[in-house]
Amino acid sequence: MEKCLLDANKICTMCGECDMCEYEHKLCDNCFSCLDFTADYNEILIDQILLNEENKKEG
């Protein structure tokens, strides 16, 4: 079982709370209002890369 992203002491119950926007009561739609763009540079941590295997051409 996966651990909860919001509370490391809990097991994920698929409640969806981690997909909610911090500033508005909505699902995250990648509007980036939660990111601070006032710095000279920004850092994004990538924790997983998902590849679409459905449309992969054989060659």
PDB file of N, CA, C and O in Angstrom:
ATOM      1  N   MET A   1       0.827  -1.182   0.000  1.00  0.00           N
ATOM      2  CA  MET A   1       0.000   0.000   0.000  1.00  0.00           C
ATOM      3  C   MET A   1       0.873   1.248   0.000  1.00  0.00           C
ATOM      4  O   MET A   1       1.940   1.274   0.614  1.00  0.00           O
ATOM      5  N   GLU A   2       0.417   2.261  -0.682  1.00  0.00           N
ATOM      6  CA  GLU A   2       1.143   3.523  -0.747  1.00  0.00           C
ATOM      7  C   GLU A   2       0.861   4.359   0.492  1.00  0.00           C
ATOM      8  O   GLU A   2      -0.202   4.259   1.104  1.00  0.00           O
ATOM      9  N   LYS A   3       1.840   5.185   0.847  1.00  0.00           N
ATOM     10  CA  LYS A   3       1.658   6.109   1.963  1.00  0.00           C
ATOM     11  C   LYS A   3       0.940   7.361   1.469  1.00  0.00           C
ATOM     12  O   LYS A   3       1.030   7.726   0.296  1.00  0.00           O
ATOM     13  N   CYS A   4       0.238   7.998   2.372  1.00  0.00           N
ATOM     14  CA  CYS A   4      -0.453   9.249   2.080  1.00  0.00           C
ATOM     15  C   CYS A   4       0.585  10.333   1.793  1.00  0.00           C
ATOM     16  O   CYS A   4       1.593  10.427   2.492  1.00  0.00           O
ATOM     17  N   LEU A   5       0.343  11.144   0.772  1.00  0.00           N
ATOM     18  CA  LEU A   5       1.266  12.224   0.428  1.00  0.00           C
ATOM     19  C   LEU A   5       1.210  13.370   1.422  1.00  0.00           C
ATOM     20  O   LEU A   5       2.181  14.113   1.566  1.00  0.00           O
ATOM     21  N   LEU A   6       0.089  13.524   2.109  1.00  0.00           N
ATOM     22  CA  LEU A   6      -0.084  14.630   3.040  1.00  0.00           C
ATOM     23  C   LEU A   6       0.277  14.268   4.471  1.00  0.00           C
ATOM     24  O   LEU A   6       0.608  15.151   5.262  1.00  0.00           O
ATOM     25  N   ASP A   7       0.222  12.985   4.821  1.00  0.00           N
ATOM     26  CA  ASP A   7       0.540  12.524   6.174  1.00  0.00           C
ATOM     27  C   ASP A   7       1.304  11.212   6.056  1.00  0.00           C
ATOM     28  O   ASP A   7       0.715  10.177   5.745  1.00  0.00           O
ATOM     29  N   ALA A   8       2.598  11.248   6.301  1.00  0.00           N
ATOM     30  CA  ALA A   8       3.458  10.075   6.120  1.00  0.00           C
ATOM     31  C   ALA A   8       3.121   8.936   7.070  1.00  0.00           C
ATOM     32  O   ALA A   8       3.564   7.809   6.852  1.00  0.00           O
ATOM     33  N   ASN A   9       2.356   9.198   8.110  1.00  0.00           N
ATOM     34  CA  ASN A   9       1.988   8.153   9.064  1.00  0.00           C
ATOM     35  C   ASN A   9       0.720   7.407   8.667  1.00  0.00           C
ATOM     36  O   ASN A   9       0.318   6.467   9.352  1.00  0.00           O
ATOM     37  N   LYS A  10       0.092   7.809   7.579  1.00  0.00           N
ATOM     38  CA  LYS A  10      -1.156   7.190   7.135  1.00  0.00           C
ATOM     39  C   LYS A  10      -0.932   6.411   5.843  1.00  0.00           C
ATOM     40  O   LYS A  10       0.038   6.641   5.121  1.00  0.00           O
ATOM     41  N   ILE A  11      -1.840   5.497   5.572  1.00  0.00           N
ATOM     42  CA  ILE A  11      -1.865   4.778   4.299  1.00  0.00           C
ATOM     43  C   ILE A  11      -2.834   5.516   3.377  1.00  0.00           C
ATOM     44  O   ILE A  11      -3.866   6.017   3.825  1.00  0.00           O
ATOM     45  N   CYS A  12      -2.502   5.581   2.107  1.00  0.00           N
ATOM     46  CA  CYS A  12      -3.352   6.270   1.134  1.00  0.00           C
ATOM     47  C   CYS A  12      -4.720   5.594   1.065  1.00  0.00           C
ATOM     48  O   CYS A  12      -4.817   4.380   0.889  1.00  0.00           O
ATOM     49  N   THR A  13      -5.772   6.398   1.206  1.00  0.00           N
ATOM     50  CA  THR A  13      -7.143   5.895   1.108  1.00  0.00           C
ATOM     51  C   THR A  13      -7.813   6.361  -0.181  1.00  0.00           C
ATOM     52  O   THR A  13      -9.019   6.183  -0.357  1.00  0.00           O
ATOM     53  N   MET A  14      -7.036   6.955  -1.078  1.00  0.00           N
ATOM     54  CA  MET A  14      -7.542   7.459  -2.355  1.00  0.00           C
ATOM     55  C   MET A  14      -8.651   8.497  -2.148  1.00  0.00           C
ATOM     56  O   MET A  14      -9.611   8.545  -2.918  1.00  0.00           O
ATOM     57  N   CYS A  15      -8.516   9.331  -1.103  1.00  0.00           N
ATOM     58  CA  CYS A  15      -9.534  10.338  -0.797  1.00  0.00           C
ATOM     59  C   CYS A  15      -9.507  11.499  -1.787  1.00  0.00           C
ATOM     60  O   CYS A  15     -10.514  12.187  -1.957  1.00  0.00           O
ATOM     61  N   GLY A  16      -8.363  11.727  -2.447  1.00  0.00           N
ATOM     62  CA  GLY A  16      -8.260  12.794  -3.434  1.00  0.00           C
ATOM     63  C   GLY A  16      -7.867  14.137  -2.869  1.00  0.00           C
ATOM     64  O   GLY A  16      -7.758  15.105  -3.622  1.00  0.00           O
ATOM     65  N   GLU A  17      -7.651  14.233  -1.567  1.00  0.00           N
ATOM     66  CA  GLU A  17      -7.307  15.518  -0.954  1.00  0.00           C
ATOM     67  C   GLU A  17      -5.982  16.059  -1.488  1.00  0.00           C
ATOM     68  O   GLU A  17      -5.801  17.274  -1.557  1.00  0.00           O
ATOM     69  N   CYS A  18      -5.062  15.187  -1.864  1.00  0.00           N
ATOM     70  CA  CYS A  18      -3.769  15.638  -2.381  1.00  0.00           C
ATOM     71  C   CYS A  18      -3.886  16.219  -3.793  1.00  0.00           C
ATOM     72  O   CYS A  18      -2.944  16.845  -4.277  1.00  0.00           O
ATOM     73  N   ASP A  19      -5.019  16.021  -4.454  1.00  0.00           N
ATOM     74  CA  ASP A  19      -5.249  16.577  -5.787  1.00  0.00           C
ATOM     75  C   ASP A  19      -6.002  17.901  -5.750  1.00  0.00           C
ATOM     76  O   ASP A  19      -6.298  18.475  -6.799  1.00  0.00           O
ATOM     77  N   MET A  20      -6.315  18.391  -4.552  1.00  0.00           N
ATOM     78  CA  MET A  20      -7.088  19.621  -4.412  1.00  0.00           C
ATOM     79  C   MET A  20      -6.178  20.846  -4.417  1.00  0.00           C
ATOM     80  O   MET A  20      -5.040  20.787  -3.951  1.00  0.00           O
ATOM     81  N   CYS A  21      -6.686  21.948  -4.944  1.00  0.00           N
ATOM     82  CA  CYS A  21      -5.978  23.225  -4.972  1.00  0.00           C
ATOM     83  C   CYS A  21      -5.857  23.773  -3.555  1.00  0.00           C
ATOM     84  O   CYS A  21      -6.799  23.678  -2.769  1.00  0.00           O
ATOM     85  N   GLU A  22      -4.700  24.344  -3.226  1.00  0.00           N
ATOM     86  CA  GLU A  22      -4.481  24.905  -1.896  1.00  0.00           C
ATOM     87  C   GLU A  22      -5.204  26.234  -1.702  1.00  0.00           C
ATOM     88  O   GLU A  22      -5.482  26.617  -0.566  1.00  0.00           O
ATOM     89  N   TYR A  23      -5.514  26.938  -2.776  1.00  0.00           N
ATOM     90  CA  TYR A  23      -6.059  28.289  -2.679  1.00  0.00           C
ATOM     91  C   TYR A  23      -7.542  28.387  -3.012  1.00  0.00           C
ATOM     92  O   TYR A  23      -8.220  29.290  -2.521  1.00  0.00           O
ATOM     93  N   GLU A  24      -8.052  27.492  -3.821  1.00  0.00           N
ATOM     94  CA  GLU A  24      -9.465  27.498  -4.190  1.00  0.00           C
ATOM     95  C   GLU A  24     -10.021  26.100  -3.968  1.00  0.00           C
ATOM     96  O   GLU A  24      -9.277  25.121  -4.000  1.00  0.00           O
ATOM     97  N   HIS A  25     -11.322  26.005  -3.744  1.00  0.00           N
ATOM     98  CA  HIS A  25     -11.952  24.703  -3.528  1.00  0.00           C
ATOM     99  C   HIS A  25     -12.239  24.062  -4.892  1.00  0.00           C
ATOM    100  O   HIS A  25     -13.364  24.118  -5.389  1.00  0.00           O
ATOM    101  N   LYS A  26     -11.211  23.456  -5.485  1.00  0.00           N
ATOM    102  CA  LYS A  26     -11.337  22.812  -6.790  1.00  0.00           C
ATOM    103  C   LYS A  26     -10.216  21.795  -6.944  1.00  0.00           C
ATOM    104  O   LYS A  26      -9.237  21.818  -6.199  1.00  0.00           O
ATOM    105  N   LEU A  27     -10.368  20.908  -7.912  1.00  0.00           N
ATOM    106  CA  LEU A  27      -9.275  20.006  -8.250  1.00  0.00           C
ATOM    107  C   LEU A  27      -8.161  20.803  -8.907  1.00  0.00           C
ATOM    108  O   LEU A  27      -8.428  21.780  -9.606  1.00  0.00           O
ATOM    109  N   CYS A  28      -6.936  20.403  -8.694  1.00  0.00           N
ATOM    110  CA  CYS A  28      -5.799  21.086  -9.309  1.00  0.00           C
ATOM    111  C   CYS A  28      -5.929  21.011 -10.826  1.00  0.00           C
ATOM    112  O   CYS A  28      -6.121  19.934 -11.390  1.00  0.00           O
ATOM    113  N   ASP A  29      -5.823  22.169 -11.480  1.00  0.00           N
ATOM    114  CA  ASP A  29      -5.857  22.211 -12.938  1.00  0.00           C
ATOM    115  C   ASP A  29      -4.564  22.799 -13.502  1.00  0.00           C
ATOM    116  O   ASP A  29      -4.528  23.289 -14.630  1.00  0.00           O
ATOM    117  N   ASN A  30      -3.506  22.738 -12.693  1.00  0.00           N
ATOM    118  CA  ASN A  30      -2.178  23.209 -13.087  1.00  0.00           C
ATOM    119  C   ASN A  30      -2.170  24.681 -13.477  1.00  0.00           C
ATOM    120  O   ASN A  30      -1.535  25.058 -14.462  1.00  0.00           O
ATOM    121  N   CYS A  31      -2.866  25.512 -12.714  1.00  0.00           N
ATOM    122  CA  CYS A  31      -2.880  26.953 -12.978  1.00  0.00           C
ATOM    123  C   CYS A  31      -1.613  27.630 -12.449  1.00  0.00           C
ATOM    124  O   CYS A  31      -1.320  28.767 -12.821  1.00  0.00           O
ATOM    125  N   PHE A  32      -0.860  26.941 -11.585  1.00  0.00           N
ATOM    126  CA  PHE A  32       0.419  27.392 -11.026  1.00  0.00           C
ATOM    127  C   PHE A  32       0.291  28.592 -10.097  1.00  0.00           C
ATOM    128  O   PHE A  32       1.294  29.250  -9.822  1.00  0.00           O
ATOM    129  N   SER A  33      -0.907  28.902  -9.604  1.00  0.00           N
ATOM    130  CA  SER A  33      -1.037  30.004  -8.654  1.00  0.00           C
ATOM    131  C   SER A  33      -0.376  29.673  -7.321  1.00  0.00           C
ATOM    132  O   SER A  33      -0.132  30.575  -6.520  1.00  0.00           O
ATOM    133  N   CYS A  34      -0.084  28.413  -7.070  1.00  0.00           N
ATOM    134  CA  CYS A  34       0.565  28.008  -5.822  1.00  0.00           C
ATOM    135  C   CYS A  34       2.089  28.137  -5.892  1.00  0.00           C
ATOM    136  O   CYS A  34       2.766  27.974  -4.877  1.00  0.00           O
ATOM    137  N   LEU A  35       2.632  28.425  -7.066  1.00  0.00           N
ATOM    138  CA  LEU A  35       4.080  28.556  -7.219  1.00  0.00           C
ATOM    139  C   LEU A  35       4.502  30.013  -7.116  1.00  0.00           C
ATOM    140  O   LEU A  35       3.782  30.909  -7.556  1.00  0.00           O
ATOM    141  N   ASP A  36       5.663  30.244  -6.537  1.00  0.00           N
ATOM    142  CA  ASP A  36       6.203  31.594  -6.371  1.00  0.00           C
ATOM    143  C   ASP A  36       7.173  31.869  -7.514  1.00  0.00           C
ATOM    144  O   ASP A  36       8.246  31.269  -7.576  1.00  0.00           O
ATOM    145  N   PHE A  37       6.802  32.770  -8.417  1.00  0.00           N
ATOM    146  CA  PHE A  37       7.650  33.087  -9.563  1.00  0.00           C
ATOM    147  C   PHE A  37       8.437  34.380  -9.362  1.00  0.00           C
ATOM    148  O   PHE A  37       8.865  34.990 -10.341  1.00  0.00           O
ATOM    149  N   THR A  38       8.637  34.809  -8.121  1.00  0.00           N
ATOM    150  CA  THR A  38       9.367  36.045  -7.863  1.00  0.00           C
ATOM    151  C   THR A  38      10.875  35.834  -7.810  1.00  0.00           C
ATOM    152  O   THR A  38      11.623  36.811  -7.806  1.00  0.00           O
ATOM    153  N   ALA A  39      11.338  34.602  -7.769  1.00  0.00           N
ATOM    154  CA  ALA A  39      12.773  34.318  -7.700  1.00  0.00           C
ATOM    155  C   ALA A  39      13.401  34.428  -9.089  1.00  0.00           C
ATOM    156  O   ALA A  39      12.694  34.455 -10.097  1.00  0.00           O
ATOM    157  N   ASP A  40      14.727  34.490  -9.133  1.00  0.00           N
ATOM    158  CA  ASP A  40      15.445  34.545 -10.403  1.00  0.00           C
ATOM    159  C   ASP A  40      15.391  33.217 -11.143  1.00  0.00           C
ATOM    160  O   ASP A  40      15.553  33.171 -12.363  1.00  0.00           O
ATOM    161  N   TYR A  41      15.164  32.152 -10.412  1.00  0.00           N
ATOM    162  CA  TYR A  41      15.062  30.829 -11.017  1.00  0.00           C
ATOM    163  C   TYR A  41      14.046  30.026 -10.215  1.00  0.00           C
ATOM    164  O   TYR A  41      13.714  30.382  -9.084  1.00  0.00           O
ATOM    165  N   ASN A  42      13.559  28.953 -10.800  1.00  0.00           N
ATOM    166  CA  ASN A  42      12.605  28.073 -10.128  1.00  0.00           C
ATOM    167  C   ASN A  42      13.101  26.642 -10.222  1.00  0.00           C
ATOM    168  O   ASN A  42      13.823  26.288 -11.155  1.00  0.00           O
ATOM    169  N   GLU A  43      12.720  25.830  -9.268  1.00  0.00           N
ATOM    170  CA  GLU A  43      13.115  24.432  -9.231  1.00  0.00           C
ATOM    171  C   GLU A  43      11.860  23.575  -9.144  1.00  0.00           C
ATOM    172  O   GLU A  43      10.970  23.837  -8.335  1.00  0.00           O
ATOM    173  N   ILE A  44      11.800  22.563  -9.975  1.00  0.00           N
ATOM    174  CA  ILE A  44      10.689  21.620  -9.944  1.00  0.00           C
ATOM    175  C   ILE A  44      11.281  20.235  -9.747  1.00  0.00           C
ATOM    176  O   ILE A  44      12.188  19.833 -10.475  1.00  0.00           O
ATOM    177  N   LEU A  45      10.768  19.504  -8.762  1.00  0.00           N
ATOM    178  CA  LEU A  45      11.220  18.145  -8.515  1.00  0.00           C
ATOM    179  C   LEU A  45      10.321  17.182  -9.276  1.00  0.00           C
ATOM    180  O   LEU A  45       9.099  17.225  -9.140  1.00  0.00           O
ATOM    181  N   ILE A  46      10.926  16.319 -10.074  1.00  0.00           N
ATOM    182  CA  ILE A  46      10.186  15.321 -10.838  1.00  0.00           C
ATOM    183  C   ILE A  46      10.304  14.004 -10.093  1.00  0.00           C
ATOM    184  O   ILE A  46      11.406  13.495  -9.887  1.00  0.00           O
ATOM    185  N   ASP A  47       9.162  13.452  -9.690  1.00  0.00           N
ATOM    186  CA  ASP A  47       9.210  12.204  -8.942  1.00  0.00           C
ATOM    187  C   ASP A  47       8.790  11.001  -9.770  1.00  0.00           C
ATOM    188  O   ASP A  47       8.980   9.862  -9.343  1.00  0.00           O
ATOM    189  N   GLN A  48       8.217  11.239 -10.960  1.00  0.00           N
ATOM    190  CA  GLN A  48       7.802  10.119 -11.781  1.00  0.00           C
ATOM    191  C   GLN A  48       7.607  10.591 -13.220  1.00  0.00           C
ATOM    192  O   GLN A  48       7.107  11.691 -13.455  1.00  0.00           O
ATOM    193  N   ILE A  49       8.003   9.759 -14.178  1.00  0.00           N
ATOM    194  CA  ILE A  49       7.776  10.030 -15.590  1.00  0.00           C
ATOM    195  C   ILE A  49       6.900   8.907 -16.126  1.00  0.00           C
ATOM    196  O   ILE A  49       7.272   7.736 -16.053  1.00  0.00           O
ATOM    197  N   LEU A  50       5.744   9.260 -16.661  1.00  0.00           N
ATOM    198  CA  LEU A  50       4.817   8.273 -17.198  1.00  0.00           C
ATOM    199  C   LEU A  50       4.859   8.343 -18.720  1.00  0.00           C
ATOM    200  O   LEU A  50       4.707   9.417 -19.300  1.00  0.00           O
ATOM    201  N   LEU A  51       5.062   7.222 -19.351  1.00  0.00           N
ATOM    202  CA  LEU A  51       5.107   7.150 -20.802  1.00  0.00           C
ATOM    203  C   LEU A  51       3.811   6.553 -21.324  1.00  0.00           C
ATOM    204  O   LEU A  51       3.288   5.599 -20.748  1.00  0.00           O
ATOM    205  N   ASN A  52       3.291   7.107 -22.409  1.00  0.00           N
ATOM    206  CA  ASN A  52       2.091   6.583 -23.038  1.00  0.00           C
ATOM    207  C   ASN A  52       2.500   5.437 -23.947  1.00  0.00           C
ATOM    208  O   ASN A  52       3.086   5.659 -25.006  1.00  0.00           O
ATOM    209  N   GLU A  53       2.196   4.220 -23.540  1.00  0.00           N
ATOM    210  CA  GLU A  53       2.585   3.037 -24.302  1.00  0.00           C
ATOM    211  C   GLU A  53       1.524   2.647 -25.330  1.00  0.00           C
ATOM    212  O   GLU A  53       1.785   1.787 -26.171  1.00  0.00           O
ATOM    213  N   GLU A  54       0.330   3.256 -25.287  1.00  0.00           N
ATOM    214  CA  GLU A  54      -0.752   2.881 -26.191  1.00  0.00           C
ATOM    215  C   GLU A  54      -0.435   3.213 -27.642  1.00  0.00           C
ATOM    216  O   GLU A  54      -0.681   2.399 -28.532  1.00  0.00           O
ATOM    217  N   ASN A  55       0.105   4.397 -27.888  1.00  0.00           N
ATOM    218  CA  ASN A  55       0.331   4.864 -29.254  1.00  0.00           C
ATOM    219  C   ASN A  55       1.746   4.591 -29.742  1.00  0.00           C
ATOM    220  O   ASN A  55       2.190   5.195 -30.718  1.00  0.00           O
ATOM    221  N   LYS A  56       2.452   3.699 -29.081  1.00  0.00           N
ATOM    222  CA  LYS A  56       3.829   3.399 -29.460  1.00  0.00           C
ATOM    223  C   LYS A  56       3.840   2.631 -30.782  1.00  0.00           C
ATOM    224  O   LYS A  56       3.201   1.587 -30.912  1.00  0.00           O
ATOM    225  N   LYS A  57       4.573   3.163 -31.755  1.00  0.00           N
ATOM    226  CA  LYS A  57       4.645   2.537 -33.071  1.00  0.00           C
ATOM    227  C   LYS A  57       5.700   1.442 -33.066  1.00  0.00           C
ATOM    228  O   LYS A  57       6.765   1.587 -32.466  1.00  0.00           O
ATOM    229  N   GLU A  58       5.387   0.352 -33.741  1.00  0.00           N
ATOM    230  CA  GLU A  58       6.372  -0.721 -33.889  1.00  0.00           C
ATOM    231  C   GLU A  58       7.252  -0.387 -35.075  1.00  0.00           C
ATOM    232  O   GLU A  58       6.771   0.089 -36.104  1.00  0.00           O
ATOM    233  N   GLY A  59       8.525  -0.634 -34.931  1.00  0.00           N
ATOM    234  CA  GLY A  59       9.377  -0.216 -36.025  1.00  0.00           C
ATOM    235  C   GLY A  59      10.567  -0.990 -36.101  1.00  0.00           C
ATOM    236  O   GLY A  59      11.399  -0.760 -36.978  1.00  0.00           O
TER     237      GLY A  59
END
